[in-house]
Amino acid sequence: MNSGTRLRNYNNYRLTVILCITEKPPVAADIARIIGATTRRQGYFEGNGYCVTWTYGHLCTLKEPADYTLNWRSWALSSLPMIPPKFGIKVIPQANKETQFNTIKTLIQQCDEIINCGDAGQEGELIQRWVMQKAGCNKPVKRLWINSLTEEAIREGFAHLKDQKDLEPLYTAGLCRAIGDWILGINATRLYTLKYSTDRQILSVGRVQTPTLALLVNRQKEIENFVPKDSWELKTTYRDTLFTSLLKPFDTPEKGQAILSEVSKYPFVVTDIEKKSGKEAPPRLFDLTSLQVECNKKFGLSADQTLKTIQSLYEKKLATYPRVDTTYLPDDVYPKCKGILNGISQHYANVLQPLRGEKLRKSKKVFDNSKVTDHHAIIPTGEPLPPSLTMDERNVFDTIALRFIAAFYPDCSFEQTIVMGEADKYKFKTSGRVINDPGWKFVYQQRKGITSEVDSEKDDSSKDDTAILPDFAKGESGPHTPTLAKKTSQPPKYYTEGTLLKAMETAGANVEDEDLRDALKANGLGRPSTRAAIIEILFKRGYIKRERKSLRATQAGIDLINVIQEELLKSPKLTGIWEGRLRQIERGEYSAADFIKHQKEMISEIVLSVLRDNSNRRIEAQQLTETEAKQESATKKKSGKTKKKENKQENNG
């Protein structure tokens, strides 16, 4: 009996058949069990008036150039720019995807209404809507929007379904992103390949990947062109404490030596002591990018490995939705937090004990409705940990859990002491900090007792920066030992995956302040969910390589950035502005038509500019050889050996 017959039998009994479409088979199985669709069929579940089916991620994609006209099948400068009068979609030509699409299409035709159960984000919205559009769906559609895959979250989500129309701006932004990437990526890749490539090797150019590569190349140039400078700083030791002169460092040792001789003639006098009480708040909860940065720093995980690991934890119902760009929680999560902490207490008993019997702290730096849109920060769900987790899963979960627990501890309180002194007219300074109450730092001080696999010294949160000073008295004096310390200026450091992710998040700005970083996120390179893939594409194209923990541009990557004269293509700030416009579209504040119009104008300008170039420059693209690919793979942890998605040569990222 085929699916259509079964559904018509439901209709004969005057039952309403509701079709749920999820993004992956495991999610479909969970939802089907919860809503009572317990009979397994080919490509879906059914029962209790429901059918539950799934996509395999993207089943549909934008049409390729040759799908619009055969003239675009061949790569030719004369055909650029290629801009279809209207963009269309097609089913990805793979047997398993075509089969599943046909199953979904049949189910859509026979059902009465649909619940879109795709991942609750821009890409998830695009995946599901393209499938429904291609299947000719004209049925009413509701949207399941949840932050975790626990049974409680799924039931609550089904009880509060959204109208699909409410998500229209989100879909529009995703569609604009896809079309913008097609316009720029496919045209620019063909343009630069035809104009500058040797032996027609592909020169991949993209809206996000090219500015990201430019970040690496420019940093590498800074390092290679860096000229170190020596300077000499006057210091002195008094009562086993090192004081630093307030004079600017000297550019020659002779200048410093003259002052040193003068200072040596006089005793050291303590002229002022200032003590200030201070507090340090717990670190922010994690969004995806900050989690990837932390896991790269602590465990050496690549951005892609961290994304796959947190996605696995999400699908195992242990962590909330991962592809997020906020570090805040909404107020309605606060009442659930005690239950979440109780759920993980078996593994974190020693750091949860101080919170027992106390009302959980509710900080504005954690709970703020105004900083949360569709999703909140990544936190545990409260489900108990199974013993079968991999090492990477345990480490990533532990990182999330400790950050969540620390959020409910008091601030770390300390006393900052600044001591001023002088020898004759030359002034010196030293400072130190004494921790009065570790507050949230207690959580990280206990780290070794929680996860033996993790070296607590690698966690910056465990460093108290507690330089303890002697008990100085104002006016005291005595002998001291002045010295002249030579300093050599250092070049900037090569990017690691962690620092590159930070740079992508802030469109290349070197920003450590969390509030300022939040303000710049709207204009970052790519989205949290795509940055790992962008880095992987650059590896695959042979434009970057790893040298230990650092990332280096290859000669091909350097040559590509050097040959690109169009600032529109490689400027992180300009590309960040485009990302900001996509966010505005998502909020209904910017016109999709204007965004696409801008992309068309931009690619036309770039084509004209490149065609005018008579320099006859050439780039030899260096795709990874089989041996190099194996070496690159070997640098990753064993847990990262999951199947990589294929990327088309023209895919822009």
C-alpha positions in Angstrom: 0.0 0.0 0.0 1.6 3.3 -1.0 1.6 6.4 1.1 -1.1 8.1 -0.8 -3.5 5.2 -0.2 -2.8 5.2 3.5 -3.5 8.9 3.8 -6.7 8.7 1.8 -7.8 6.0 4.3 -7.4 8.6 7.0 -9.5 11.0 5.1 -12.2 8.4 4.7 -12.4 8.3 8.5 -12.6 12.2 8.4 -9.3 12.5 10.2 -7.1 15.5 9.6 -3.7 14.4 8.6 -0.9 16.7 9.7 2.5 16.4 8.0 5.6 17.2 10.0 8.8 17.8 8.1 12.1 17.7 10.0 15.6 18.3 8.8 17.1 14.9 9.8 15.9 11.3 10.4 16.9 11.2 14.1 14.8 14.3 14.9 11.9 12.8 12.9 12.1 9.7 15.0 12.0 11.7 18.3 9.1 13.8 17.2 7.2 10.9 15.9 7.6 9.0 19.1 6.4 12.0 21.2 3.3 12.7 19.0 2.3 9.1 18.6 3.3 8.5 14.9 4.8 5.1 15.8 4.5 3.2 12.5 7.6 3.3 10.4 7.2 3.6 6.6 9.6 4.1 3.8 10.8 7.6 4.3 8.4 8.6 7.1 6.5 7.7 10.2 2.7 7.7 10.6 0.1 7.4 13.3 -2.3 9.3 15.5 -3.3 11.6 12.6 0.3 12.6 11.9 2.9 11.8 9.3 6.5 12.7 10.2 9.1 12.8 7.4 12.5 14.4 6.9 15.0 16.1 4.6 18.7 15.2 4.5 19.7 18.8 5.1 19.4 20.6 1.7 17.3 18.6 -0.7 17.0 21.6 -3.1 19.4 24.2 -4.2 19.5 27.3 -6.5 19.8 26.3 -10.2 23.2 26.3 -11.8 24.1 28.5 -14.8 23.5 25.8 -17.4 20.0 25.2 -16.0 19.0 28.7 -17.3 20.6 28.6 -20.7 23.0 26.3 -22.5 25.1 29.3 -23.3 26.2 29.4 -19.7 27.4 25.9 -19.7 30.8 26.9 -21.1 33.0 29.3 -19.1 33.5 32.4 -21.2 34.4 36.0 -20.3 31.9 37.2 -22.8 29.0 35.7 -20.8 29.8 37.5 -17.6 28.1 38.7 -15.5 25.5 35.9 -15.5 22.4 37.2 -13.9 19.2 35.2 -14.4 16.0 37.2 -14.9 14.5 35.1 -12.1 16.2 32.7 -9.8 14.9 29.2 -9.6 15.5 26.1 -7.4 15.9 22.4 -8.3 16.2 19.2 -6.5 19.8 18.2 -5.9 20.6 15.5 -8.4 21.5 12.7 -6.0 19.5 9.5 -5.9 18.7 9.4 -2.2 17.7 13.1 -2.1 15.5 12.7 -5.2 13.8 9.7 -3.6 13.2 11.5 -0.3 11.9 14.6 -2.1 9.4 12.5 -4.1 8.2 10.9 -0.8 7.7 14.4 0.8 6.0 15.7 -2.3 3.5 12.8 -2.2 2.9 13.4 1.5 2.4 17.1 0.9 -0.2 16.4 -1.8 -2.2 14.1 0.5 -2.0 15.9 3.9 -4.3 18.6 5.2 -1.8 20.8 6.9 1.9 21.0 7.5 4.2 21.7 10.5 7.6 22.9 9.5 9.9 21.2 12.0 13.2 22.2 10.5 16.1 23.6 12.5 15.0 26.9 14.1 17.3 29.2 12.1 17.8 31.0 8.8 19.3 28.0 7.0 16.7 25.6 8.4 13.9 27.9 7.2 15.4 28.0 3.8 15.9 24.2 3.5 12.3 23.5 4.4 10.6 26.2 2.4 12.5 25.3 -0.8 11.3 21.8 -0.5 7.7 22.9 0.1 7.9 25.3 -2.8 9.4 22.8 -5.2 6.7 20.3 -4.2 4.0 22.8 -5.1 2.7 23.1 -1.5 -0.5 25.0 -1.1 -1.5 23.7 2.4 -1.5 25.8 5.6 1.8 25.7 7.3 2.7 26.1 11.0 6.2 26.4 12.4 7.7 24.4 15.3 10.3 26.7 16.9 12.3 25.2 19.8 15.7 25.7 21.5 16.4 22.1 22.4 15.3 18.6 21.4 14.2 17.4 24.8 10.7 15.9 25.1 9.6 18.8 27.3 10.8 21.3 24.7 9.2 19.5 21.8 5.8 19.2 23.6 6.0 22.8 24.6 6.8 23.8 21.0 3.8 21.8 19.6 1.6 23.6 22.1 2.8 27.0 20.9 3.3 26.6 17.1 4.1 29.8 15.2 2.4 30.9 12.0 4.8 30.4 9.1 4.1 34.0 8.0 5.8 35.2 11.2 9.1 33.8 9.8 8.8 35.4 6.4 11.6 38.0 7.0 13.9 35.2 8.2 13.3 33.2 5.0 13.7 36.3 2.9 17.1 37.0 4.5 18.2 33.4 3.8 17.0 33.6 0.2 18.9 36.9 -0.3 22.0 35.4 1.2 21.8 32.4 -1.2 21.2 34.6 -4.2 23.9 37.1 -3.3 26.4 34.3 -2.9 25.3 32.8 -6.3 25.7 36.2 -8.0 29.1 37.0 -6.5 30.6 33.5 -6.1 29.8 32.0 -9.4 30.5 35.1 -11.5 33.7 36.1 -9.6 35.0 32.5 -9.6 34.6 32.2 -13.4 35.9 35.7 -13.9 39.2 35.3 -12.0 39.7 31.7 -13.2 39.3 32.8 -16.9 41.4 35.9 -16.5 44.2 34.9 -14.2 44.4 31.1 -13.7 47.1 28.9 -15.2 45.8 25.8 -17.0 42.2 26.7 -16.1 42.6 25.7 -12.5 39.7 27.0 -10.4 40.3 30.3 -8.5 37.5 30.2 -6.0 36.2 33.6 -5.0 33.4 34.3 -2.6 31.6 36.9 -0.6 32.9 35.7 2.8 35.8 33.4 2.0 37.8 36.0 0.1 37.7 38.7 2.8 38.5 35.9 5.3 41.5 34.9 3.2 42.5 38.6 3.0 42.6 38.8 6.8 45.1 35.9 6.9 47.2 37.3 4.0 47.4 40.8 5.4 48.4 39.5 8.8 51.1 37.4 7.2 52.4 40.4 5.3 52.5 42.4 8.6 54.6 39.7 10.2 56.9 39.3 7.3 57.5 43.0 6.9 57.8 43.7 10.6 61.0 45.4 11.7 61.7 44.9 15.4 62.7 47.8 17.5 64.7 47.7 20.7 64.0 49.9 23.7 65.3 50.0 27.3 63.0 50.4 30.3 64.1 51.6 33.7 63.1 49.4 36.6 64.1 49.0 40.2 63.7 46.4 42.9 62.8 47.5 46.4 61.9 45.0 49.2 61.9 42.1 46.6 59.3 44.0 44.6 59.8 45.1 41.0 58.8 48.7 40.3 58.6 50.2 36.8 59.7 53.8 35.9 57.0 56.1 34.6 59.5 57.4 32.0 59.0 56.4 28.4 61.4 53.6 27.4 64.7 54.8 26.0 65.6 54.3 22.3 69.3 53.8 23.2 70.9 52.1 26.1 73.2 55.1 26.6 70.2 57.4 27.4 68.9 54.9 29.9 72.3 54.3 31.5 72.7 58.0 32.3 69.4 58.0 34.2 70.3 54.7 35.9 73.5 56.2 37.3 71.6 59.2 38.6 68.8 57.0 40.2 71.4 54.8 41.9 72.6 57.7 44.1 69.3 58.1 46.0 67.3 55.8 48.3 63.9 54.6 47.2 60.9 56.3 48.9 57.3 55.0 48.9 55.2 58.1 48.1 51.7 56.8 47.8 49.6 53.7 48.4 46.2 53.4 46.8 43.8 50.5 47.5 40.7 49.9 45.5 38.1 47.2 45.9 36.9 45.7 42.6 34.7 43.0 41.3 34.9 40.7 38.2 31.7 39.3 36.8 31.4 35.7 35.6 32.3 35.3 31.9 29.5 35.5 29.4 27.6 32.4 28.4 28.5 31.0 25.0 27.3 31.7 21.5 28.7 29.5 18.8 31.7 31.6 17.9 32.9 32.1 21.4 32.5 28.4 22.1 34.5 27.6 19.0 37.2 30.0 20.1 37.3 28.5 23.6 37.5 24.9 22.4 40.2 25.8 19.9 42.3 27.4 22.6 41.8 24.7 25.2 41.5 21.5 23.2 42.9 22.4 19.8 39.6 21.6 18.2 39.0 23.2 14.8 35.9 25.4 14.3 34.4 22.6 12.2 35.1 20.0 14.9 33.5 22.1 17.6 30.4 22.7 15.5 30.0 19.0 14.7 30.5 18.2 18.4 28.0 20.7 19.7 25.5 19.7 17.0 25.9 16.1 18.2 25.2 17.2 21.8 22.1 19.1 20.6 20.8 16.0 18.8 21.5 13.9 21.9 19.3 16.4 23.8 22.2 17.5 26.1 22.6 21.0 24.9 20.4 23.7 23.4 20.4 24.9 19.8 24.0 25.7 18.8 23.9 28.0 15.8 23.3 31.2 17.8 25.0 34.6 18.0 23.8 35.8 21.5 25.3 35.2 24.9 22.1 36.0 26.8 19.0 34.1 28.1 15.4 35.3 28.1 13.7 35.8 31.5 11.4 32.8 31.0 14.4 30.4 31.1 15.3 31.5 34.7 12.6 29.4 36.4 14.0 26.3 34.6 17.6 26.8 35.7 17.4 25.0 39.0 16.0 22.0 37.2 18.8 22.1 34.6 21.4 22.3 37.4 19.8 19.4 39.2 19.8 17.4 36.0 23.6 17.6 35.7 24.4 17.6 39.4 25.8 14.0 39.4 28.8 15.2 37.4 29.2 18.6 39.0 28.3 18.0 42.6 31.3 19.7 44.1 30.8 23.1 42.3 27.0 23.0 42.7 27.1 22.4 46.4 27.6 26.1 47.3 24.4 26.9 45.3 22.3 24.5 47.3 19.5 26.1 49.2 20.2 29.5 47.8 18.1 31.5 45.4 19.8 31.5 42.1 21.4 34.7 41.1 19.7 36.6 38.2 22.1 38.9 36.5 21.3 41.3 33.7 24.5 40.1 32.1 22.9 36.7 31.7 19.1 37.3 31.5 18.1 40.1 29.1 15.1 39.7 26.8 16.2 42.7 24.7 19.4 40.8 23.7 17.6 37.6 22.6 15.7 37.1 19.3 14.9 33.7 18.0 17.4 31.7 20.1 19.3 32.1 23.4 22.9 31.3 24.5 24.1 27.7 24.5 23.4 26.0 27.8 22.9 22.4 29.0 19.3 21.1 28.8 19.5 19.3 32.2 19.4 15.8 30.7 21.8 13.4 32.5 25.0 12.6 30.6 25.2 9.1 29.1 28.4 7.2 29.6 28.9 6.8 25.8 30.0 10.3 25.1 33.3 10.8 23.1 36.2 12.7 24.6 35.4 15.7 22.5 31.7 15.6 23.5 32.6 15.5 27.2 35.1 18.3 26.8 32.7 20.6 24.9 29.8 19.8 27.2 32.0 20.4 30.3 33.0 23.8 28.8 29.4 24.8 28.4 28.3 23.4 31.7 31.0 25.1 33.8 30.2 28.4 32.1 26.5 28.0 32.9 27.2 27.1 36.5 29.6 30.0 37.0 26.9 32.4 35.8 25.0 31.8 39.1 28.0 32.4 41.4 28.7 35.8 42.9 31.3 38.1 41.3 34.9 37.6 42.2 35.9 40.3 44.6 39.4 41.6 45.0 41.5 44.4 46.3 43.7 46.2 43.8 46.8 47.9 45.3 48.9 50.5 43.5 52.1 51.6 45.1 54.0 54.7 43.9 57.6 55.4 44.8 60.5 57.6 43.7 64.3 57.9 43.8 65.1 61.6 43.6 62.8 63.0 41.0 62.3 59.8 39.1 58.9 58.1 39.8 58.1 54.4 39.8 55.0 52.2 40.1 53.9 48.7 40.9 50.6 47.0 41.4 49.1 43.8 42.7 45.8 42.2 43.3 44.6 40.2 46.3 41.5 38.0 45.9 39.1 38.4 48.8 36.4 36.1 47.6 37.0 34.0 44.4 33.2 33.9 43.7 32.7 32.3 40.3 36.4 31.5 40.0 35.8 28.7 42.5 34.2 26.8 39.7 37.3 26.7 37.7 39.6 26.2 40.7 37.8 22.9 41.1 38.1 22.0 37.5 40.6 19.1 37.9 38.2 17.5 40.3 35.5 17.6 37.6 37.1 16.5 34.4 40.5 14.9 34.7 41.1 15.0 31.0 41.2 18.8 31.0 44.3 20.7 32.1 43.0 23.6 34.2 46.1 25.7 33.5 44.8 26.0 29.9 41.7 27.7 31.1 42.1 31.5 31.3 39.2 31.6 33.8 41.4 29.8 36.4 44.1 32.5 36.4 43.5 34.9 39.3 46.3 37.3 38.4 47.1 37.6 42.2 50.4 39.3 42.6 50.8 39.7 46.4 52.7 42.8 47.5 54.5 43.4 50.8 52.8 45.6 53.4 54.2 48.9 52.4 53.9 52.1 54.4 53.8 55.6 52.9 57.0 57.5 53.5 59.2 54.4 54.1 62.5 54.3 52.3 65.5 52.2 51.8 68.1 50.8 49.4 67.0 49.6 46.0 68.6 48.0 42.9 67.8 49.8 39.6 68.3 48.0 36.3 67.9 48.7 32.6 65.7 46.1 30.9 66.0 45.7 27.2 62.7 45.1 25.3 62.3 44.1 21.7 59.0 44.9 19.9 57.2 41.8 18.7 55.3 41.3 15.5 51.6 40.4 15.6 50.9 36.8 16.0 49.7 34.5 13.2 46.0 33.7 13.4 44.8 30.5 15.0 41.3 29.2 14.2 40.2 30.8 17.4 41.6 34.2 16.8 40.5 34.1 13.1 36.9 33.3 14.3 37.1 36.4 16.6 38.3 38.5 13.7 35.5 37.2 11.4 33.0 38.0 14.1 34.1 41.7 14.2 34.9 42.1 10.5 38.6 42.3 11.2 38.5 44.7 14.2 40.8 43.7 17.0 38.3 43.8 19.8 38.5 42.2 23.3 35.8 44.1 25.0 32.7 41.9 25.1 30.2 44.7 24.9 31.9 46.2 21.8 32.2 42.8 20.2 28.4 42.4 20.6 27.8 45.7 18.9 30.0 44.6 15.9 28.4 41.2 15.5 25.8 42.5 13.2 28.5 43.4 10.7 30.7 40.3 11.0 32.0 38.0 8.3 29.4 35.3 7.7 27.1 33.9 10.4 28.1 31.7 13.4 26.9 28.6 11.6 28.9 29.3 8.4 32.3 30.4 9.7 33.6 26.9 10.3 32.6 25.9 6.7 34.4 29.0 5.3 37.6 28.0 7.0 37.3 24.4 5.7 36.7 25.7 2.2 39.9 27.7 2.3 41.8 24.6 3.4 40.2 22.6 0.6 41.0 25.2 -2.0 44.7 25.1 -1.0 44.6 28.8 0.0 45.6 28.2 3.7 47.4 25.6 5.7 48.1 24.7 9.3 51.5 25.1 10.9 51.1 23.7 14.4 48.3 25.8 15.9 48.7 28.7 13.5 47.1 29.3 10.1 49.2 30.4 7.2 48.2 31.5 3.7 49.8 29.5 0.9 51.5 31.1 -2.0 48.3 30.6 -4.1 46.2 32.3 -1.4 48.7 35.2 -1.3 48.7 35.5 -5.1 44.9 35.5 -5.2 44.6 38.3 -2.8 47.4 40.3 -4.5 45.7 40.0 -7.9 42.3 41.1 -6.6 42.3 44.9 -6.8 38.6 45.3 -6.2 38.2 46.3 -2.6 34.6 45.2 -2.7 35.7 41.6 -2.9 38.3 41.5 -0.2 37.4 44.1 2.4 36.1 42.5 5.7 34.4 45.8 6.6 32.5 46.1 3.3 31.5 42.5 3.5 30.5 43.0 7.1 28.2 45.8 6.0 26.5 43.3 3.6 26.0 41.0 6.6 24.5 43.9 8.5 22.0 44.4 5.7 21.0 40.8 5.8 20.3 41.1 9.5 18.2 44.1 8.7 16.3 42.1 6.1 15.8 39.4 8.8 14.2 42.1 11.1 12.1 43.5 8.2 14.1 46.8 8.3 15.8 46.6 4.8 14.5 45.8 1.3 15.4 42.5 -0.2 15.0 44.0 -3.7 17.6 46.7 -2.8 20.0 44.1 -1.5 19.8 42.0 -4.7 20.0 45.2 -6.8 23.2 46.1 -5.0 24.7 42.7 -5.5 24.0 42.9 -9.3 25.5 46.4 -9.5 28.6 45.3 -7.6 29.3 42.2 -9.8 28.9 44.3 -12.9 31.5 46.8 -11.6 33.9 44.0 -10.7 33.6 42.4 -14.1 34.3 45.6 -15.9 37.2 46.4 -13.7 38.9 43.0 -14.2 38.3 43.0 -18.0 40.2 46.3 -18.2 43.2 44.8 -16.5 46.0 44.3 -19.2 48.7 43.2 -16.8 48.7 39.6 -18.0 49.2 38.4 -14.4 48.8 34.7 -13.7 48.1 32.6 -10.6 49.0 29.0 -10.2 46.3 27.5 -8.0 47.6 25.0 -5.6 44.9 22.5 -4.8 45.9 20.1 -2.0 47.5 17.0 -3.3 46.4 13.6 -2.0 49.5 13.5 0.3 48.9 17.1 1.6 45.3 16.4 2.2 46.2 13.4 4.3 48.8 15.5 6.2 46.1 18.2 6.8 43.7 15.6 8.0 46.3 14.1 10.4 46.6 17.5 12.2 43.0 17.2 13.4 42.0 15.1 16.3 40.7 11.6 15.7 37.3 12.6 16.7 37.1 15.0 13.8 37.2 12.2 11.2 33.6 12.6 10.2 32.5 12.7 6.6 33.0 16.2 5.0 30.3 17.6 2.8 31.3 18.1 -0.8 31.7 21.6 -1.9 31.3 22.5 -5.6 34.1 24.4 -7.2 31.9 27.4 -7.8 30.4 27.4 -4.3 31.2 30.8 -2.8 30.7 30.2 1.0 
